[in-house]
Amino acid sequence: MEPSADLRPLTKSCGAFAAAALFVLSSVQAQQSAWQDPSPHTTRLVEVDEGVRLEVLDWGGSGRPLVLLAGGGDTAHVFDDFAQKLAPGFHVVGITRRGFGASGYSASHVGPDRLADDVLAVLDALEISRPVLAGHSIAGQELSSIANRTPARAAGLVYLDAGYPYAFDNGKGPAWKDFQITGPQPPPPAGADLAGFDALRQYYRRVLGFTYPEAELRQQRDAGPDGRVGKPHDFPGYATLLSGMKKHARIPVPALVIFANPHGLGNWIDDSADPKVRDAAHAYAATLTALTSRQAKAIEDAVPTARVVTLPGAHHYVFLSNEADVLRELRAFVGALP
């Protein structure tokens, strides 16, 4: 996976997080009250722990329940567009992890099992029985925690470029530390790119080839009184996102494991005038491709019941860059479940 793309500031100090948490959450809520999210979901806060309530989005729909879990640093709003395509065949719900967006936060006992227990608490509160759980990126550790501890709670699992060592590691594939590599990054948005959230969406479309729902970008950044996009939010959940990471050597629940490989790194690389940047990006991509191929084979060899799908050229945000492919694979997978 691309650590820098999804697990953004994991190395930041947590010193100011607790003091800033209420300010960040109130800022997000104030922005949302002034701007209406066009995605057709209802929103509620569900208590999962003492003093901790999680934002839950419900897009409705009929059919088997499908619960979407965002990657590291993202909120459930990252699925605002994707979820609408699923609602005709599923009852679609999204959960924002503690410490991000409008969800509350407590640092006590945070780790993959605690975060997975938060998911189970939401399922209990909403009386959702045996859903399909679909998680992006680091949410793979929550999927595997639930599968290994309480396999009867999920009818199936969908790993959206989420099957990395935090989700599956039997010692036969690369270790998580092997994925701690970085490549060149696109120039950050500046000037006209920050004139408004529509301009920011166009920036991402230009550099990546796809863009994010506006509601997600509004969760991630301040909005100025003049409509300009402000600074990124430092959510408190970053401090403990990977704390207590466990090794899961099994996936004892029917699973669809989608990998982006070779990873698409964005249009900006070939547009770069600097040959050193292009060479560094291609070297990074080659290393990432080899690691991801080894990880996919480790799962195929050890979990013959899992369907492992590779989408060449897809971005780490595979459900955004390759929406049609992911929808096709997900529907086929769920359609074959008992």
C-alpha positions in Angstrom: 0.0 0.0 0.0 1.0 3.7 -0.1 1.7 4.6 3.5 2.0 8.3 2.7 -1.3 8.4 0.8 -3.5 7.0 3.5 -1.7 6.9 6.8 -0.7 10.5 6.5 0.7 12.0 9.7 1.1 8.9 11.8 4.4 10.1 13.2 2.9 13.4 14.5 3.2 14.0 18.2 -0.1 13.5 20.2 0.8 16.3 22.7 -1.7 18.8 21.5 -4.3 16.4 20.2 -6.4 16.1 23.4 -6.6 19.8 23.9 -7.5 20.4 20.2 -10.1 17.6 19.8 -13.2 19.5 20.8 -12.1 22.5 18.7 -11.6 20.3 15.6 -14.9 18.5 16.1 -16.9 21.8 16.6 -15.2 23.2 13.6 -16.2 20.3 11.4 -19.8 20.5 12.7 -19.9 24.2 12.1 -18.7 23.8 8.5 -21.3 21.0 7.8 -24.1 23.1 9.2 -23.3 25.9 6.7 -22.9 23.5 3.7 -25.4 20.7 2.9 -23.9 17.3 2.0 -25.7 16.2 -1.2 -25.2 12.5 -0.5 -28.5 11.0 0.5 -27.7 9.6 3.9 -28.9 10.1 7.4 -26.4 10.8 10.2 -26.5 9.7 13.8 -24.0 9.4 16.6 -23.8 6.0 18.3 -22.2 5.5 21.7 -19.6 2.8 21.7 -17.7 3.5 24.8 -18.0 5.8 27.8 -17.9 9.3 26.4 -17.2 8.1 22.8 -19.8 8.4 20.1 -19.2 7.5 16.5 -20.6 9.1 13.4 -22.7 6.6 11.4 -24.0 7.4 8.0 -26.9 5.4 6.6 -27.6 5.5 2.8 -30.6 3.2 3.2 -31.2 0.6 0.5 -32.7 -2.9 0.6 -31.0 -6.2 0.7 -28.1 -7.6 2.8 -26.5 -5.1 5.2 -23.2 -3.8 4.0 -21.0 -1.8 6.4 -18.2 0.5 5.0 -15.1 1.2 7.1 -12.8 4.0 6.0 -9.0 4.0 5.7 -6.6 5.7 8.1 -7.3 9.5 8.4 -10.5 9.3 6.4 -14.2 9.4 7.5 -17.2 7.6 6.3 -17.9 10.5 3.9 -15.1 9.2 1.7 -17.8 6.7 0.6 -20.4 9.3 -0.2 -20.4 8.6 -3.9 -19.5 4.9 -3.9 -22.2 4.1 -1.4 -25.0 5.5 -3.5 -24.1 2.9 -6.3 -24.5 0.1 -3.7 -27.8 1.2 -2.1 -30.0 -0.3 -4.8 -28.8 -3.8 -3.8 -27.7 -3.4 -0.2 -28.6 -1.6 3.0 -25.4 0.5 3.2 -24.0 2.0 6.4 -20.7 3.8 6.9 -18.8 4.2 10.2 -16.3 7.0 11.0 -13.6 5.6 13.3 -13.0 7.1 16.7 -10.7 10.1 16.7 -11.6 11.3 13.2 -14.2 13.6 11.7 -17.3 14.1 13.9 -16.6 10.9 15.9 -15.5 11.2 19.6 -12.2 10.0 20.9 -10.7 8.4 23.9 -7.1 7.1 23.9 -7.7 4.4 26.5 -7.2 0.9 25.2 -7.1 1.9 21.6 -5.8 -0.7 19.1 -7.2 -3.0 16.4 -9.4 -5.0 18.8 -10.8 -1.8 20.4 -11.5 -0.3 17.0 -13.1 -3.6 15.9 -15.2 -3.6 19.1 -16.4 -0.1 18.2 -17.7 -1.6 14.9 -19.4 -4.4 16.7 -21.0 -1.9 19.2 -22.4 0.0 16.2 -23.8 -3.2 14.8 -25.5 -4.0 18.1 -26.9 -0.5 18.4 -28.4 -0.6 14.9 -29.5 -4.3 15.3 -27.5 -5.2 12.2 -27.0 -9.0 12.0 -24.2 -10.7 10.0 -23.4 -7.9 7.5 -20.8 -7.9 4.9 -18.0 -5.7 6.2 -16.0 -3.7 3.6 -12.9 -1.9 4.7 -10.4 0.3 3.0 -6.6 0.3 3.7 -5.9 0.2 7.5 -9.5 -0.9 8.1 -8.2 -4.3 7.1 -6.9 -4.7 10.7 -10.5 -4.2 12.0 -11.9 -6.7 9.5 -9.4 -9.4 10.5 -9.8 -8.7 14.2 -13.5 -9.3 13.9 -13.1 -12.3 11.7 -10.6 -14.0 14.1 -12.3 -13.2 17.3 -16.0 -13.3 16.4 -16.3 -14.9 12.9 -20.1 -15.4 13.3 -20.6 -11.7 13.4 -19.8 -11.2 9.7 -21.2 -12.9 6.6 -18.3 -11.8 4.5 -15.3 -9.4 4.3 -14.2 -7.2 1.5 -10.6 -5.8 1.7 -10.3 -2.7 -0.4 -6.6 -2.6 -0.9 -6.6 -3.5 2.7 -5.0 -7.0 2.8 -1.6 -5.9 3.9 0.4 -7.3 6.9 -1.8 -5.4 9.4 -4.6 -7.6 8.2 -2.8 -10.8 7.3 0.7 -11.9 8.3 1.5 -15.6 8.6 5.3 -15.1 8.1 5.2 -16.2 4.5 4.9 -12.8 2.9 6.5 -9.4 3.5 6.3 -7.8 7.0 4.7 -4.5 7.7 8.1 -2.9 8.1 8.8 -3.8 4.5 6.0 -1.5 3.4 7.5 1.5 5.2 8.8 3.0 2.0 8.0 6.3 0.6 8.0 7.8 -2.9 7.8 11.3 -4.3 4.6 13.1 -3.7 2.7 15.5 -5.9 3.0 19.2 -5.3 0.5 20.1 -2.6 -2.5 22.2 -3.5 -1.8 25.9 -3.3 -3.1 29.2 -4.6 -6.0 28.7 -7.0 -6.3 25.1 -5.9 -7.5 26.3 -2.5 -10.0 28.9 -3.8 -12.8 26.7 -2.8 -13.6 23.0 -2.3 -14.7 22.6 -5.9 -11.2 23.9 -6.9 -9.6 21.4 -4.5 -11.6 18.6 -6.0 -10.4 19.6 -9.5 -6.8 19.6 -8.1 -7.1 16.0 -7.1 -8.8 15.0 -10.4 -5.9 16.6 -12.2 -3.0 15.1 -10.2 -4.6 11.7 -9.4 -7.1 11.1 -12.1 -10.0 10.9 -9.7 -11.3 13.0 -6.9 -12.8 12.8 -3.4 -16.4 13.6 -2.3 -16.6 17.2 -1.2 -18.0 16.2 2.2 -14.8 14.2 2.8 -12.6 17.2 1.9 -14.7 19.4 4.2 -14.0 16.9 7.0 -10.3 17.1 6.4 -9.8 20.9 6.1 -11.0 24.1 7.5 -13.2 26.4 5.5 -12.6 30.1 5.6 -15.4 32.7 5.8 -14.5 33.7 2.2 -15.0 30.1 1.0 -11.3 29.4 0.6 -10.0 26.0 1.8 -8.0 26.3 5.0 -5.4 24.2 6.8 -5.7 20.4 7.3 -7.2 19.1 10.6 -5.0 17.2 13.0 -7.4 14.5 14.2 -6.5 12.9 17.6 -7.0 9.4 16.2 -3.7 9.5 14.3 -1.8 9.1 17.5 -3.1 5.6 18.2 -4.2 4.3 14.8 -1.6 1.6 14.6 -1.1 1.0 18.3 -1.2 -2.6 19.4 -1.1 -4.0 15.9 -1.6 -7.8 15.8 -0.6 -10.5 13.5 -3.5 -12.4 11.9 -2.5 -15.6 10.2 -6.1 -16.6 9.3 -9.1 -15.1 7.6 -11.8 -17.6 8.7 -14.7 -15.7 7.0 -15.5 -15.7 3.3 -13.4 -12.8 1.9 -12.8 -10.8 -1.2 -9.3 -9.3 -1.2 -8.8 -6.6 -3.8 -5.3 -5.3 -4.5 -4.2 -2.3 -6.6 -1.1 -3.6 -8.3 0.8 -2.2 -9.9 -0.3 0.9 -8.0 -1.4 3.9 -10.0 0.4 6.8 -8.5 -1.4 9.5 -10.4 -1.2 11.6 -13.5 1.2 14.1 -12.0 4.2 11.8 -12.3 4.2 11.6 -16.1 3.3 15.3 -16.2 6.4 16.2 -14.1 9.2 18.0 -16.0 11.8 16.7 -13.6 13.2 13.4 -14.8 14.6 12.6 -11.3 11.1 12.7 -9.9 9.8 10.4 -12.6 12.7 8.0 -12.0 12.2 8.0 -8.2 8.5 7.4 -8.7 9.0 4.5 -11.0 11.6 2.9 -8.7 9.1 3.3 -5.8 6.3 1.8 -7.8 8.5 -1.2 -8.8 9.4 -2.0 -5.2 5.7 -1.6 -4.1 4.6 -3.9 -6.9 7.0 -6.6 -5.8 5.9 -6.4 -2.2 2.2 -6.3 -3.0 2.6 -9.3 -5.4 4.2 -11.3 -2.5 1.5 -10.3 -0.1 -1.3 -11.3 -2.5 0.4 -14.7 -3.1 0.8 -15.3 0.6 -3.0 -14.8 1.1 -3.9 -17.0 -2.0 -1.6 -19.8 -0.7 -2.8 -19.7 2.9 -6.5 -18.8 2.5 -7.8 -20.8 -0.5 -11.4 -19.8 0.3 -10.5 -16.1 -0.3 -11.0 -14.6 -3.7 -8.0 -12.5 -4.4 -8.4 -9.9 -7.2 -5.6 -7.7 -8.6 -6.5 -4.5 -10.4 -3.5 -3.2 -12.4 -3.1 0.5 -12.4 -5.6 1.2 -9.7 -4.9 3.8 -7.1 -4.7 2.9 -3.4 -8.2 4.5 -3.2 -9.3 1.7 -5.5 -13.0 2.2 -4.9 -12.6 5.7 -6.3 -10.1 5.2 -9.1 -11.7 1.9 -10.3 -15.3 2.2 -9.0 -16.9 0.0 -11.7 -14.4 -2.8 -11.2 -14.9 -2.8 -7.4 -18.7 -2.7 -7.7 -18.6 -5.6 -10.1 -16.3 -7.8 -7.9 -18.2 -6.9 -4.7 -21.6 -7.7 -6.1 -20.4 -11.0 -7.5 -18.8 -11.9 -4.3 -21.8 -11.1 -2.1 -24.1 -12.7 -4.6 -22.3 -16.0 -4.1 -22.5 -15.9 -0.3 -24.9 -18.3 1.4 
